[in-house]
Amino acid sequence: MAKLHIFDMDGTLLAGSACLELSRRAGHLDDVEEMEERWGRGEIGHVEFYELLLPLWKELGEEDVAGAFAEIAWLEGVEEVWRDIDARGERSVVITLSPQFFADKLLALGLHEAYGAEVMAGGEVVPERVLTPESKVYIATEVLERLGLGSDDTVAYGDSSSDVPLFETLDNTVAVNGSESLAEHAAVAYRGNDLREAYALGRGLLDAGVTRPLSPTGRQGSGGSRP
């Protein structure tokens, strides 16, 4: 039976964030580090973040984006994981709050589908095209319905509070270098720099076929937490 593997990007597939690396190239790293901290504290929203960010990127070109993608600190084994998923006839998807134009570059490494904020450097922000943590649930649900799969056929990999809604919804979840805010929602946890090891934990969840009953809210109950 087909399976679906859903990956967050920033902090899960790479150390740091795509927005910070792009901002480094644009010469605005300090500004955007402060913005990300404010974003993380909830002082600015997802739309406002991009309204402040995109003008700082107006000089970025395709060469800058490609350079950032090539030099960013990816976890080891990303391509190997996606090749294995493909060889098994399964699907790999990335859902990120970072820009779609950056996530799309993962398709060349073997990823099947990428979803991110539909923004452009120096462009205008369309609020409906900026993703939120809740967007991850909506997108995952649409992909599952399209593929004819259920939650027990799916494993999600994430690292932070932006992954909480998806982790609350799914049974099979792997915290990859996860934050404290994600800990209680993860079925298993991995710390390290090799995605192949986190993927092995995800495969173990799928192979075990463990499911949990729906909570009264309609979401799946919580799994075990990481140490």
HELIX and SHEET records of a PDB file:
HELIX    1   1 ALA A   18  ALA A   26  1                                   9    
HELIX    2   2 LEU A   29  GLY A   40  1                                  12    
HELIX    3   3 HIS A   46  LEU A   53  1                                   8    
HELIX    4   4 LEU A   54  TRP A   57  5                                   4    
HELIX    5   5 GLU A   62  GLU A   71  1                                  10    
HELIX    6   6 VAL A   78  ALA A   87  1                                  10    
HELIX    7   7 GLN A  100  ALA A  103  1                                   4    
HELIX    8   8 ASP A  104  LEU A  109  5                                   6    
HELIX    9   9 PRO A  127  ARG A  129  5                                   3    
HELIX   10  10 PRO A  133  LEU A  147  1                                  15    
HELIX   11  11 SER A  151  ASP A  153  5                                   3    
HELIX   12  12 SER A  161  ASP A  163  5                                   3    
HELIX   13  13 VAL A  164  THR A  169  1                                   6    
HELIX   14  14 GLU A  180  ALA A  183  1                                   4    
HELIX   15  15 LEU A  195  ALA A  208  1                                  14    
SHEET    1   A 6 GLU A 113  ALA A 117  0                                        
SHEET    2   A 6 ARG A  91  PRO A  99  1                                        
SHEET    3   A 6 LEU A   4  PHE A   7  1                                        
SHEET    4   A 6 THR A 154  GLY A 158  1                                        
SHEET    5   A 6 ASN A 172  VAL A 176  1                                        
SHEET    6   A 6 VAL A 188  TYR A 190  1                                        
END                                                                             
